[in-house]
Amino acid sequence: MSTLNDLRSIPITRVAGNGKKTLSSYQALGVETFYDLINLRPRGYEDRTSRVCIGSQVPDGPWTNTIVRVQAKSFFGKGLKNVKITVRDTLSGVRGELLGFNRPYLDKTIVSGNFYKLYAYQIPEFSHVPRFSRFELTALPDSFSLTENSESSISGGLRPVYPLSGNLTQNMVRKHVALALKEIPTLENDLPQTLYEKYRLMNLDAAFRALHAPERAEDIRQALRSLGFSEVFYMQMMAMRRSSGQDGAFSRRPVVPQVYEKEKQLTDSLPFKLTEDQEKVLSEIRKDMSQQRSMNRLLQGDVGSGKTLVALIAAVHCISEGSQVAFMAPTELLARQHAINAAKLLERLGISVAYLDGTVTGKARSLLLQNLREHKIDLIIGTHALFSKDVQYAKLGFVIVDEQHRFGVEQRRALFAKGQNPDVLMMTATPIPRTLALTIYGDLNVSTIKTMPGGRLPVKTFIVSPEKRQAMYDAVYVELQRGHQAYFVYPRIGDGEEEEESSLKDVTTMYAFLSERYKPFRGELIHSRLPDDEKIRILDQFNSGKLSYLVSTSVVEVGIDVPTATCMVIEQADFFGLSALHQLRGRVGRGTLQSWCFLAPGDQVSKDGMNRLEVLKSTNDGFIIAEKDLLLRGPGEISGLRQSGFTNLRFVSLDKDLNMIAAAREEVSRILLADPGLLEADHAVIRRELLELKPF
């Protein structure tokens, strides 16, 4: 018997040899050991269990698996290196052509009049032609001469199709996997036996062997279900144990949550009532804050749903209990906007608000840090400067992280370490599908604000074709005449500093064009290369109505709230991702005025690019958009340091396996509640696996 960890010490060279090209190709797939090799999930399977004649309709793809007799051979194409082999299906009589590109050797290896077993890819555009089909052969290793023409000659079962890289071929990988499985002793199970019985899972050894050498389609399904359950079980186990490890002696709060007087004063001073979702989330936060264990909560909500206000009310709750609050934002622009808004709302309540970023230096910084140490500052708002080494807090009790996905895990931990087990509220304006939130944030409680403030109208979104561009500009002109404002967003700055030529429109060129097009109105150019003071000056003028329009890069994606801005024009919109497009659209429609978003794709828009625009046009619901975005971009690494790209999960589909994820989460919760130290005999296997697991 061996464990999965034992396989981490066996190099793949034992089955693949020491060839540099082969090893480099495997490394590109993340395969260096036997452990990596058997965890290399096939991307599909070739079904060779039954006969499929030429021209037959195949449910899962244009594959043909049959017996043919060669009738003729010929060469075609430049240099006459391409071989065309005419065959006839021995069962249906349908004729077809095998196309071997740049493979003249096929002329010698294939003999006219002989019978061959054929497994080949049928070219779809020819499959509709009666009694005639064409097949593209990348090679002919799976077609070989038969001694007789018989149905029993069709065999081969279900063959895995692996991801490839470099000089790897399917046959090479299949051979290496088979050799590794043959050499590996029986694998010990990696879950408690009770879970195998409760969920009728395959044992670990059988699951891996069925994954790579299945006899039936049902074997594949059961193997993926069993390996997937183990995968999400340990992902949740790592996350929940990390969360439970935050218990500490920093108990500073009453057991029963309450609403303090300053919270009431703040909500009473607002010109509107909080939405039901905002009230619900505040109740959840107060309840968390009343517990002995520190809060660890994610607040997600669509653009304009009022997350920042909820965070500030929660900050007042913490300050009322005698603690300090740190509010971290990813950019100086966004942090300054938060500080300005917080000062307007909170300073009249006697709460001291300060701002800190990398530009605060010298005596001003020294005085600010002294006031922070002496607890003369209640709420400090800033960028990553909040966790600099020289920043010390008197009693940091609450940490708010805005746009949390923009910060690395280590950055967030550095800020949390400034306090003694502070409460943590992480916010994101990029809605996360329930499946993904449940998966990634196994150590977090998740709150969601879906209800938008009353009186707002849905933004109307249009995809603008080239012939409709002038009509779009005219429509914006009408809005400017009404005293409303507009954004024009482009994918690049274009001030001549780019090293390569680009077909993308730029803000510099388009600002000159729009200045002529909207001559009676005043606009400004804003992008990331401008000094922050200049950007703030421009935004202040836009907020006050002194500017009618902004010409910008995606720097206006977050943190700008101007109720009279009614038009968002995004040129070459197919260049942007779904999340960015949705965020940009969220800059309009923030008041009671009807607003519009114009998506103008480039001249050579791809199918995927147009699909993204169609998704945005079809809905204003950020959660639906996030579901689509998840499928396109992937959710990012779960418990490691990387923040983008696909997770390291191999056997679980984040959009299809919600029930499995929920079941694993429930089992982990049950086990940790009953046996937090994992000391029971049945849990010894969990202790063993946790010692070796890498971040997901």
C-alpha positions as CSV (number, residue, x, y, z in Angstrom):
1,M,0.0,0.0,0.0
2,S,1.1,3.6,-0.7
3,T,-0.3,7.0,-0.2
4,L,-0.7,9.8,-2.7
5,N,2.2,11.6,-0.9
6,D,4.5,8.7,-1.7
7,L,4.0,9.4,-5.4
8,R,5.3,12.9,-5.1
9,S,8.8,11.5,-4.6
10,I,8.8,9.4,-7.8
11,P,10.0,11.4,-10.8
12,I,8.2,11.0,-14.1
13,T,11.6,10.0,-15.7
14,R,10.9,6.5,-14.4
15,V,8.4,6.0,-17.1
16,A,9.1,8.8,-19.6
17,G,12.9,8.6,-19.7
18,N,15.3,11.5,-19.5
19,G,14.6,13.2,-22.9
20,K,14.8,17.0,-22.5
21,K,12.0,17.7,-24.9
22,T,9.6,15.2,-23.3
23,L,10.4,16.4,-19.8
24,S,10.0,20.0,-20.8
25,S,6.7,19.2,-22.4
26,Y,5.4,17.5,-19.3
27,Q,6.6,20.4,-17.1
28,A,4.5,22.8,-19.2
29,L,1.5,20.7,-18.1
30,G,2.7,20.8,-14.5
31,V,3.7,17.1,-14.5
32,E,7.0,16.2,-12.9
33,T,6.1,13.2,-10.6
34,F,3.9,10.2,-10.6
35,Y,1.5,12.2,-8.4
36,D,1.2,14.8,-11.1
37,L,0.8,12.2,-13.9
38,I,-2.1,10.3,-12.4
39,N,-3.8,13.6,-11.5
40,L,-3.6,14.7,-15.2
41,R,-7.3,14.6,-15.9
42,P,-8.3,13.5,-19.5
43,R,-10.1,16.3,-21.3
44,G,-12.4,13.7,-22.9
45,Y,-12.6,10.1,-24.1
46,E,-12.7,8.4,-27.5
47,D,-15.5,5.9,-27.5
48,R,-14.3,2.9,-29.4
49,T,-16.8,0.4,-27.9
50,S,-19.2,0.3,-30.9
51,R,-19.1,0.5,-34.7
52,V,-19.9,3.9,-36.2
53,C,-20.1,3.8,-40.0
54,I,-18.9,6.6,-42.3
55,G,-21.6,9.3,-42.6
56,S,-23.4,8.2,-39.4
57,Q,-24.6,10.8,-37.0
58,V,-22.5,10.7,-33.8
59,P,-24.1,12.3,-30.7
60,D,-20.8,13.5,-29.1
61,G,-18.9,14.6,-32.2
62,P,-17.9,13.9,-35.8
63,W,-15.9,10.7,-35.0
64,T,-16.0,7.5,-37.1
65,N,-15.1,4.1,-35.8
66,T,-15.5,1.4,-38.4
67,I,-13.8,-1.0,-40.8
68,V,-13.0,0.1,-44.4
69,R,-11.5,-1.3,-47.5
70,V,-9.0,0.8,-49.4
71,Q,-10.0,1.4,-53.1
72,A,-7.5,4.0,-54.4
73,K,-4.6,6.3,-53.5
74,S,-3.5,9.6,-55.0
75,F,-1.4,12.7,-54.2
76,F,-2.7,16.3,-54.1
77,G,-1.5,19.8,-53.2
78,K,1.7,21.7,-53.8
79,G,4.7,19.4,-54.0
80,L,2.4,16.3,-54.1
81,K,3.2,15.4,-50.5
82,N,-0.4,15.1,-49.4
83,V,-2.0,11.7,-49.7
84,K,-5.7,11.1,-50.5
85,I,-6.9,7.5,-49.8
86,T,-10.3,6.5,-51.0
87,V,-12.1,3.9,-48.9
88,R,-15.5,2.2,-48.7
89,D,-17.2,1.3,-45.4
90,T,-17.6,-2.5,-45.4
91,L,-21.0,-2.3,-43.6
92,S,-22.8,0.7,-45.0
93,G,-21.0,0.9,-48.4
94,V,-20.5,4.6,-48.0
95,R,-17.4,6.0,-49.6
96,G,-15.0,8.4,-48.0
97,E,-11.6,10.0,-48.4
98,L,-8.8,10.0,-45.8
99,L,-6.6,13.1,-46.1
100,G,-3.0,12.7,-44.9
101,F,-1.4,16.1,-45.0
102,N,2.4,16.1,-45.7
103,R,2.5,12.3,-45.1
104,P,3.8,10.7,-48.3
105,Y,4.8,7.6,-46.4
106,L,1.1,6.6,-46.2
107,D,1.3,5.7,-49.9
108,K,3.7,2.8,-48.9
109,T,2.0,1.7,-45.6
110,I,-1.5,1.6,-46.9
111,V,-2.2,-1.2,-49.5
112,S,-5.1,-1.0,-51.9
113,G,-7.6,-3.8,-51.5
114,N,-6.7,-4.4,-47.8
115,F,-9.1,-4.0,-44.9
116,Y,-8.3,-1.5,-42.1
117,K,-9.8,-0.5,-38.8
118,L,-10.5,3.2,-39.0
119,Y,-10.9,5.7,-36.1
120,A,-10.7,9.2,-37.6
121,Y,-12.1,12.7,-37.3
122,Q,-14.8,13.5,-39.9
123,I,-14.7,16.9,-41.4
124,P,-18.1,18.4,-40.6
125,E,-18.6,20.4,-43.8
126,F,-18.5,17.2,-45.9
127,S,-20.5,15.0,-43.6
128,H,-23.8,16.1,-45.2
129,V,-22.8,14.9,-48.7
130,P,-24.8,11.7,-49.4
131,R,-22.5,8.6,-49.5
132,F,-19.4,10.6,-49.2
133,S,-17.3,11.9,-46.3
134,R,-13.8,13.2,-45.7
135,F,-11.5,12.6,-42.7
136,E,-8.4,14.5,-41.6
137,L,-5.7,12.2,-40.3
138,T,-3.0,13.7,-38.2
139,A,-1.4,10.2,-38.3
140,L,-2.5,6.7,-38.9
141,P,-1.4,4.7,-35.9
142,D,-4.9,3.6,-35.0
143,S,-5.7,2.2,-38.4
144,F,-4.1,-1.1,-39.1
145,S,-4.5,-4.1,-41.4
146,L,-7.1,-6.7,-40.5
147,T,-6.8,-10.4,-41.3
148,E,-10.5,-10.5,-41.7
149,N,-13.4,-8.1,-42.0
150,S,-15.5,-8.8,-38.9
151,E,-17.5,-6.9,-36.4
152,S,-15.5,-8.4,-33.6
153,S,-12.5,-6.5,-34.9
154,I,-14.0,-3.2,-33.5
155,S,-12.5,-2.9,-30.1
156,G,-10.4,-0.5,-28.0
157,G,-12.9,0.5,-25.3
158,L,-12.9,4.1,-23.9
159,R,-9.6,5.7,-24.5
160,P,-8.6,8.9,-22.6
161,V,-7.7,12.1,-24.5
162,Y,-5.2,14.1,-22.5
163,P,-4.1,17.7,-22.7
164,L,-0.8,17.9,-24.7
165,S,2.2,20.2,-24.9
166,G,5.4,20.2,-27.0
167,N,6.3,16.9,-28.4
168,L,3.8,14.8,-26.4
169,T,1.3,12.7,-28.3
170,Q,-1.8,10.9,-27.0
171,N,-0.1,7.5,-27.3
172,M,2.9,8.7,-25.4
173,V,0.9,10.0,-22.5
174,R,-1.4,6.9,-22.5
175,K,1.7,4.7,-22.3
176,H,3.3,6.6,-19.5
177,V,0.1,6.7,-17.4
178,A,-0.4,3.0,-17.9
179,L,3.2,2.2,-16.9
180,A,2.9,4.4,-13.8
181,L,-0.4,2.8,-12.7
182,K,1.2,-0.6,-13.2
183,E,4.2,0.3,-11.0
184,I,2.2,2.0,-8.2
185,P,1.1,-0.3,-5.3
186,T,-2.5,-0.1,-4.2
187,L,-3.3,3.4,-3.0
188,E,-4.6,4.0,0.5
189,N,-7.9,5.9,0.7
190,D,-7.6,9.6,1.5
191,L,-11.0,10.0,3.2
192,P,-12.5,8.5,6.3
193,Q,-14.2,5.2,5.5
194,T,-17.5,6.5,6.8
195,L,-17.6,9.0,3.9
196,Y,-16.9,6.4,1.3
197,E,-19.8,4.4,2.6
198,K,-22.2,7.3,3.1
199,Y,-21.7,8.8,-0.4
200,R,-21.0,5.4,-2.2
201,L,-17.7,6.7,-3.4
202,M,-15.1,4.6,-5.3
203,N,-12.0,3.9,-3.2
204,L,-9.1,6.0,-4.2
205,D,-7.1,3.3,-6.0
206,A,-10.1,2.2,-8.1
207,A,-11.0,5.8,-8.9
208,F,-7.7,6.7,-10.4
209,R,-7.5,3.4,-12.4
210,A,-11.1,4.0,-13.7
211,L,-10.2,7.5,-14.6
212,H,-7.4,6.5,-16.9
213,A,-8.6,3.0,-18.1
214,P,-12.4,3.0,-17.9
215,E,-14.4,0.0,-19.1
216,R,-17.7,1.9,-19.1
217,A,-18.9,5.5,-19.2
218,E,-20.4,5.0,-15.7
219,D,-16.8,4.2,-14.5
220,I,-15.7,7.7,-15.6
221,R,-18.7,9.4,-13.9
222,Q,-18.1,7.6,-10.6
223,A,-14.3,8.2,-10.7
224,L,-14.8,11.9,-11.2
225,R,-17.4,12.1,-8.5
226,S,-15.2,10.3,-6.0
227,L,-12.0,12.2,-6.8
228,G,-14.0,15.5,-6.9
229,F,-15.5,14.9,-3.5
230,S,-12.1,14.3,-2.0
231,E,-10.8,17.5,-3.7
232,V,-13.5,19.8,-2.4
233,F,-13.5,18.1,1.0
234,Y,-9.9,19.1,1.6
235,M,-10.3,22.5,0.1
236,Q,-13.1,23.2,2.6
237,M,-11.2,21.6,5.4
238,M,-8.2,23.8,4.9
239,A,-10.3,26.9,4.6
240,M,-12.5,26.2,7.7
241,R,-9.5,25.2,9.9
242,R,-7.8,28.4,8.8
243,S,-10.9,30.3,9.9
244,S,-11.3,28.5,13.2
245,G,-7.6,29.2,14.0
246,Q,-8.5,32.9,14.4
247,D,-10.0,32.5,17.8
248,G,-8.2,34.7,20.3
249,A,-8.5,36.4,23.7
250,F,-9.4,39.8,22.2
251,S,-12.9,39.9,23.6
252,R,-14.0,43.5,23.7
253,R,-17.7,43.4,22.8
254,P,-20.9,42.6,24.5
255,V,-22.5,39.2,23.8
256,V,-25.8,40.7,22.5
257,P,-25.6,42.9,19.4
258,Q,-27.0,46.3,19.6
259,V,-27.4,49.5,17.5
260,Y,-25.5,52.4,19.0
261,E,-26.7,56.0,19.1
262,K,-24.2,57.2,16.6
263,E,-25.4,54.5,14.1
264,K,-28.9,55.8,14.5
265,Q,-27.8,59.4,14.1
266,L,-26.0,58.5,10.8
267,T,-29.0,56.6,9.3
268,D,-31.5,59.2,10.4
269,S,-29.4,61.9,8.6
270,L,-29.5,60.2,5.3
271,P,-32.0,61.6,2.7
272,F,-33.2,58.0,2.0
273,K,-34.0,54.8,3.8
274,L,-31.7,51.8,3.7
275,T,-32.8,49.0,1.5
276,E,-34.0,45.7,3.0
277,D,-30.8,44.0,1.8
278,Q,-28.7,46.7,3.5
279,E,-30.6,46.3,6.8
280,K,-30.2,42.6,6.6
281,V,-26.4,42.7,6.0
282,L,-26.0,45.2,8.8
283,S,-27.8,42.8,11.1
284,E,-25.5,40.0,10.0
285,I,-22.4,42.1,10.6
286,R,-23.5,43.2,14.1
287,K,-24.3,39.6,15.0
288,D,-20.8,38.6,13.9
289,M,-19.2,41.5,15.9
290,S,-20.9,40.3,19.1
291,Q,-19.2,36.9,19.0
292,Q,-16.0,35.9,20.8
293,R,-14.5,34.8,17.5
294,S,-13.5,37.6,15.0
295,M,-15.8,38.3,12.1
296,N,-14.6,37.2,8.7
297,R,-17.2,38.2,6.2
298,L,-17.4,39.0,2.5
299,L,-19.8,41.7,1.4
300,Q,-20.7,41.5,-2.3
301,G,-23.1,43.6,-4.2
302,D,-23.7,45.0,-7.7
303,V,-22.4,48.4,-8.7
304,G,-24.3,51.1,-7.0
305,S,-26.0,48.9,-4.4
306,G,-24.7,50.7,-1.4
307,K,-21.9,48.5,0.0
308,T,-19.7,51.4,1.1
309,L,-22.5,53.0,3.2
310,V,-23.0,49.6,4.9
311,A,-19.3,49.4,5.7
312,L,-19.2,52.9,7.1
313,I,-22.2,52.2,9.4
314,A,-20.5,49.0,10.5
315,A,-17.4,51.2,11.2
316,V,-19.4,53.5,13.4
317,H,-20.6,50.4,15.3
318,C,-17.0,49.3,16.0
319,I,-15.9,52.9,16.9
320,S,-18.8,53.1,19.3
321,E,-17.3,50.1,21.1
322,G,-14.0,52.0,21.5
323,S,-11.9,50.5,18.7
324,Q,-10.3,51.9,15.6
325,V,-11.1,51.1,12.0
326,A,-8.8,50.7,8.9
327,F,-10.4,51.0,5.5
328,M,-8.2,49.9,2.6
329,A,-8.8,50.6,-1.1
330,P,-6.7,49.4,-4.1
331,T,-6.0,52.9,-5.6
332,E,-5.3,56.3,-4.3
333,L,-8.2,57.7,-6.4
334,L,-10.7,55.3,-4.9
335,A,-9.3,55.7,-1.4
336,R,-9.5,59.5,-1.6
337,Q,-13.1,59.3,-2.7
338,H,-14.0,57.1,0.2
339,A,-12.2,59.4,2.6
340,I,-14.1,62.5,1.3
341,N,-17.4,60.7,1.6
342,A,-16.7,59.3,5.0
343,A,-15.6,62.8,6.3
344,K,-18.9,64.3,5.1
345,L,-21.0,61.6,6.9
346,L,-19.0,60.9,10.1
347,E,-17.1,64.0,11.2
348,R,-20.4,65.7,12.2
349,L,-20.9,62.7,14.6
350,G,-17.6,63.5,16.4
351,I,-15.7,60.7,14.6
352,S,-12.2,61.6,13.5
353,V,-11.3,60.5,9.9
354,A,-7.8,60.5,8.4
355,Y,-6.4,59.6,5.0
356,L,-3.0,57.9,4.3
357,D,-1.3,56.9,1.1
358,G,2.3,56.9,-0.2
359,T,2.2,60.7,-1.0
360,V,1.7,61.6,2.7
361,T,5.3,62.2,3.8
362,G,7.4,64.2,6.2
363,K,5.9,66.0,9.2
364,A,2.4,65.4,8.0
365,R,3.0,61.7,8.1
366,S,4.7,61.7,11.4
367,L,1.9,63.6,13.0
368,L,-0.7,61.4,11.5
369,L,1.0,58.2,12.7
370,Q,1.4,59.7,16.2
371,N,-2.3,60.5,16.4
372,L,-3.1,57.0,15.2
373,R,-0.9,55.4,17.9
374,E,-2.6,57.7,20.6
375,H,-6.1,56.8,19.4
376,K,-6.9,60.3,18.3
377,I,-7.9,58.9,14.9
378,D,-11.0,56.6,14.8
379,L,-11.2,55.8,11.1
380,I,-8.2,55.8,8.8
381,I,-8.7,55.3,5.0
382,G,-6.0,54.6,2.5
383,T,-4.1,52.3,0.2
384,H,-1.6,49.6,1.0
385,A,0.2,52.2,3.0
386,L,-2.0,51.3,5.9
387,F,0.1,48.2,6.5
388,S,3.5,49.8,6.2
389,K,6.0,48.9,9.0
390,D,5.9,52.3,10.7
391,V,2.1,52.3,10.9
392,Q,0.9,51.3,14.4
393,Y,-2.6,51.3,15.8
394,A,-3.7,51.9,19.4
395,K,-6.6,49.4,19.1
396,L,-7.4,48.2,15.6
397,G,-10.7,46.3,15.9
398,F,-12.1,46.4,12.4
399,V,-10.5,46.1,8.9
400,I,-12.5,46.9,5.8
401,V,-10.9,45.9,2.4
402,D,-12.6,47.3,-0.7
403,E,-12.3,45.5,-4.0
404,Q,-10.6,42.7,-2.1
405,H,-9.7,40.7,-5.2
406,R,-7.1,43.4,-6.1
407,F,-5.0,42.7,-3.1
408,G,-2.8,39.7,-2.6
409,V,-3.4,37.4,0.4
410,E,-0.1,38.5,2.0
411,Q,-1.0,42.1,1.7
412,R,-4.3,41.5,3.5
413,R,-2.7,39.5,6.2
414,A,-0.1,42.2,6.8
415,L,-3.0,44.7,7.6
416,F,-4.9,42.2,9.7
417,A,-1.7,41.6,11.8
418,K,-1.7,45.3,12.8
419,G,-4.6,44.5,15.2
420,Q,-5.3,41.8,17.8
421,N,-7.7,39.5,15.8
422,P,-9.7,42.4,14.3
423,D,-13.0,41.9,12.6
424,V,-12.6,41.7,8.9
425,L,-15.1,42.8,6.2
426,M,-14.0,42.3,2.6
427,M,-16.0,44.0,-0.2
428,T,-16.3,43.3,-3.9
429,A,-18.3,45.1,-6.5
430,T,-17.7,42.2,-8.8
431,P,-20.6,39.9,-8.0
432,I,-19.6,36.3,-7.4
433,P,-21.9,33.4,-8.3
434,R,-23.2,31.4,-5.3
435,T,-21.3,28.3,-6.5
436,L,-18.0,30.2,-6.6
437,A,-18.5,32.1,-3.4
438,L,-19.3,28.9,-1.5
439,T,-16.2,27.3,-3.0
440,I,-13.6,30.0,-2.7
441,Y,-14.7,31.5,0.5
442,G,-15.1,28.4,2.6
443,D,-13.6,30.3,5.6
444,L,-15.9,33.3,5.1
445,N,-19.5,34.2,5.7
446,V,-21.0,35.8,2.6
447,S,-23.4,38.7,2.6
448,T,-25.1,39.8,-0.6
449,I,-26.8,43.1,-1.5
450,K,-29.0,42.7,-4.6
451,T,-31.6,45.4,-4.1
452,M,-30.8,48.7,-5.7
453,P,-31.7,52.0,-4.0
454,G,-35.2,53.1,-4.8
455,G,-36.0,55.4,-7.8
456,R,-33.3,54.1,-10.1
457,L,-34.1,53.1,-13.7
458,P,-32.3,50.2,-15.4
459,V,-29.5,51.4,-17.8
460,K,-30.5,50.8,-21.4
461,T,-27.6,49.1,-23.3
462,F,-27.0,49.1,-27.0
463,I,-24.4,47.5,-29.3
464,V,-23.4,50.1,-31.9
465,S,-22.5,49.0,-35.4
466,P,-20.0,51.2,-37.4
467,E,-22.8,52.7,-39.5
468,K,-24.6,53.8,-36.3
469,R,-21.6,55.6,-34.7
470,Q,-22.8,59.0,-35.8
471,A,-26.3,58.4,-34.4
472,M,-24.6,57.4,-31.1
473,Y,-22.7,60.7,-31.0
474,D,-25.9,62.6,-31.8
475,A,-27.7,60.9,-28.9
476,V,-25.0,61.9,-26.5
477,Y,-25.1,65.5,-27.8
478,V,-28.8,65.6,-26.9
479,E,-28.1,64.5,-23.4
480,L,-25.4,67.1,-23.0
481,Q,-27.8,69.8,-24.1
482,R,-30.2,68.6,-21.3
483,G,-27.4,69.4,-18.8
484,H,-26.5,65.7,-18.3
485,Q,-23.0,64.3,-18.4
486,A,-21.2,61.5,-20.3
487,Y,-18.1,59.2,-20.2
488,F,-16.2,58.1,-23.3
489,V,-13.9,55.2,-22.5
490,Y,-11.1,53.8,-24.7
491,P,-8.7,50.9,-24.3
492,R,-5.4,52.8,-24.5
493,I,-3.7,56.1,-23.7
494,G,-2.0,56.6,-27.1
495,D,0.4,59.5,-26.4
496,G,3.1,58.1,-28.6
497,E,4.9,56.1,-25.8
498,E,3.6,52.7,-26.8
499,E,6.3,50.7,-28.3
500,E,4.2,48.9,-30.9
501,E,1.6,50.0,-33.4
502,S,-2.0,49.2,-32.3
503,S,-5.3,49.3,-34.1
504,L,-7.0,50.2,-30.8
505,K,-8.4,53.6,-30.4
506,D,-6.8,55.8,-27.8
507,V,-8.0,58.6,-25.5
508,T,-5.4,61.2,-26.7
509,T,-6.6,61.0,-30.4
510,M,-10.3,60.7,-29.5
511,Y,-10.1,63.6,-27.0
512,A,-9.1,65.8,-29.9
513,F,-11.9,64.4,-32.1
514,L,-14.6,64.8,-29.3
515,S,-13.4,68.3,-28.5
516,E,-14.4,69.3,-32.0
517,R,-17.5,67.2,-32.1
518,Y,-18.9,68.7,-28.8
519,K,-17.4,72.1,-29.1
520,P,-20.0,74.0,-27.1
521,F,-19.3,71.7,-24.1
522,R,-16.3,71.4,-21.9
523,G,-14.5,68.0,-21.4
524,E,-11.3,66.7,-19.9
525,L,-8.9,63.9,-20.6
526,I,-8.1,61.5,-17.7
527,H,-5.9,58.4,-17.6
528,S,-3.6,56.5,-15.3
529,R,-0.4,58.4,-16.2
530,L,-1.8,61.7,-14.8
531,P,-0.7,62.6,-11.3
532,D,-3.2,61.7,-8.7
533,D,-3.7,65.4,-7.7
534,E,-4.6,66.2,-11.3
535,K,-7.0,63.2,-11.5
536,I,-8.7,64.4,-8.4
537,R,-9.0,67.9,-9.7
538,I,-10.6,66.7,-12.9
539,L,-13.1,64.4,-11.0
540,D,-14.0,67.2,-8.6
541,Q,-14.9,69.4,-11.6
542,F,-16.9,66.6,-13.2
543,N,-18.7,66.0,-9.8
544,S,-19.6,69.7,-9.5
545,G,-20.9,69.8,-13.1
546,K,-18.2,72.1,-14.5
547,L,-17.3,69.4,-17.0
548,S,-19.9,67.9,-19.4
549,Y,-17.8,64.8,-20.3
550,L,-14.7,62.8,-19.5
551,V,-12.5,61.0,-22.1
552,S,-10.9,58.2,-20.2
553,T,-9.3,54.8,-20.0
554,S,-10.8,52.3,-17.6
555,V,-9.5,54.4,-14.7
556,V,-13.1,55.5,-14.1
557,E,-14.2,51.9,-13.6
558,V,-14.7,52.3,-9.8
559,G,-15.3,54.9,-7.2
560,I,-17.1,57.6,-9.2
561,D,-20.7,58.5,-8.3
562,V,-22.2,61.3,-10.4
563,P,-26.0,61.1,-10.5
564,T,-26.3,63.4,-13.5
565,A,-24.0,61.3,-15.7
566,T,-26.4,59.5,-18.1
567,C,-24.2,58.3,-21.0
568,M,-21.4,55.7,-21.0
569,V,-19.7,55.2,-24.4
570,I,-17.2,52.3,-24.5
571,E,-15.4,52.2,-27.8
572,Q,-13.8,48.9,-29.0
573,A,-15.8,47.4,-26.1
574,D,-14.9,43.9,-27.2
575,F,-11.4,44.6,-25.9
576,F,-12.7,44.7,-22.3
577,G,-13.7,41.8,-20.1
578,L,-17.3,41.3,-18.9
579,S,-16.5,42.4,-15.4
580,A,-14.8,45.6,-16.5
581,L,-17.7,46.4,-18.9
582,H,-20.3,45.9,-16.2
583,Q,-18.3,48.1,-13.8
584,L,-18.0,50.8,-16.4
585,R,-21.7,50.7,-17.1
586,G,-22.2,51.1,-13.4
587,R,-20.9,54.7,-13.6
588,V,-24.2,55.8,-15.1
589,G,-27.7,55.2,-13.8
590,R,-26.8,56.3,-10.3
591,G,-29.6,58.8,-9.9
592,T,-33.3,58.9,-11.0
593,L,-32.5,59.9,-14.6
594,Q,-32.7,57.4,-17.5
595,S,-29.2,56.4,-18.6
596,W,-27.7,54.7,-21.6
597,C,-24.6,52.6,-22.3
598,F,-23.3,52.3,-25.8
599,L,-21.0,49.4,-26.6
600,A,-19.1,50.1,-29.9
601,P,-17.0,47.0,-30.9
602,G,-13.9,47.2,-33.1
603,D,-13.9,46.6,-36.8
604,Q,-12.6,43.0,-36.4
605,V,-14.6,41.9,-33.4
606,S,-14.2,38.2,-32.6
607,K,-17.1,35.8,-31.9
608,D,-16.2,35.6,-28.2
609,G,-15.9,39.4,-28.1
610,M,-19.4,39.8,-29.6
611,N,-20.8,37.2,-27.2
612,R,-19.6,39.2,-24.2
613,L,-21.3,42.3,-25.5
614,E,-24.5,40.4,-26.1
615,V,-24.4,39.1,-22.5
616,L,-24.1,42.7,-21.3
617,K,-26.9,43.9,-23.5
618,S,-29.2,41.2,-22.3
619,T,-29.1,41.9,-18.6
620,N,-28.2,44.5,-15.9
621,D,-27.9,41.7,-13.3
622,G,-24.3,41.6,-12.2
623,F,-24.8,38.1,-10.8
624,I,-25.9,36.7,-14.1
625,I,-23.0,38.4,-15.8
626,A,-20.6,37.0,-13.3
627,E,-21.9,33.5,-14.0
628,K,-20.9,34.0,-17.7
629,D,-17.6,35.6,-16.7
630,L,-16.8,32.6,-14.5
631,L,-17.0,30.3,-17.5
632,L,-14.9,32.6,-19.6
633,R,-12.1,33.6,-17.2
634,G,-12.0,31.2,-14.3
635,P,-12.2,32.1,-10.6
636,G,-8.6,32.3,-9.5
637,E,-6.5,30.3,-7.0
638,I,-8.5,29.6,-3.9
639,S,-6.3,29.5,-0.9
640,G,-2.9,30.3,-2.4
641,L,-1.4,33.6,-3.3
642,R,-2.4,33.9,-7.0
643,Q,-5.4,36.0,-7.7
644,S,-6.4,35.2,-11.3
645,G,-6.6,32.3,-13.7
646,F,-8.2,29.0,-13.2
647,T,-8.2,27.2,-9.9
648,N,-6.1,24.1,-9.2
649,L,-9.2,22.0,-8.9
650,R,-9.0,19.2,-11.4
651,F,-12.1,17.1,-10.9
652,V,-14.8,19.6,-9.9
653,S,-16.8,21.8,-12.1
654,L,-17.6,25.1,-10.3
655,D,-20.8,25.6,-12.4
656,K,-22.1,22.0,-12.2
657,D,-21.1,20.5,-8.9
658,L,-22.8,22.8,-6.4
659,N,-24.5,19.9,-4.6
660,M,-21.2,18.1,-4.1
661,I,-19.5,21.2,-2.8
662,A,-22.3,21.8,-0.4
663,A,-22.2,18.2,0.8
664,A,-18.4,18.4,1.4
665,R,-18.8,21.6,3.3
666,E,-21.5,20.1,5.5
667,E,-19.3,17.1,6.3
668,V,-16.3,19.3,7.1
669,S,-18.4,21.5,9.4
670,R,-19.8,18.4,11.2
671,I,-16.3,16.8,11.7
672,L,-14.7,20.0,13.0
673,L,-17.6,20.7,15.4
674,A,-17.4,17.2,16.9
675,D,-13.6,16.8,16.7
676,P,-11.8,20.1,16.2
677,G,-8.4,18.5,16.8
678,L,-9.1,15.6,14.4
679,L,-8.0,13.2,17.2
680,E,-10.5,10.4,16.5
681,A,-9.2,7.3,14.9
682,D,-11.4,7.7,11.8
683,H,-9.9,11.1,11.3
684,A,-6.2,10.0,11.3
685,V,-6.3,9.9,7.5
686,I,-7.4,13.6,7.4
687,R,-4.4,14.6,9.6
688,R,-2.1,12.7,7.3
689,E,-3.4,14.4,4.2
690,L,-3.4,17.9,5.7
691,L,0.3,17.7,6.3
692,E,1.1,17.4,2.6
693,L,-1.6,19.4,0.8
694,K,-0.7,22.4,-1.2
695,P,-2.9,25.5,-1.6
696,F,-5.9,25.0,-4.0
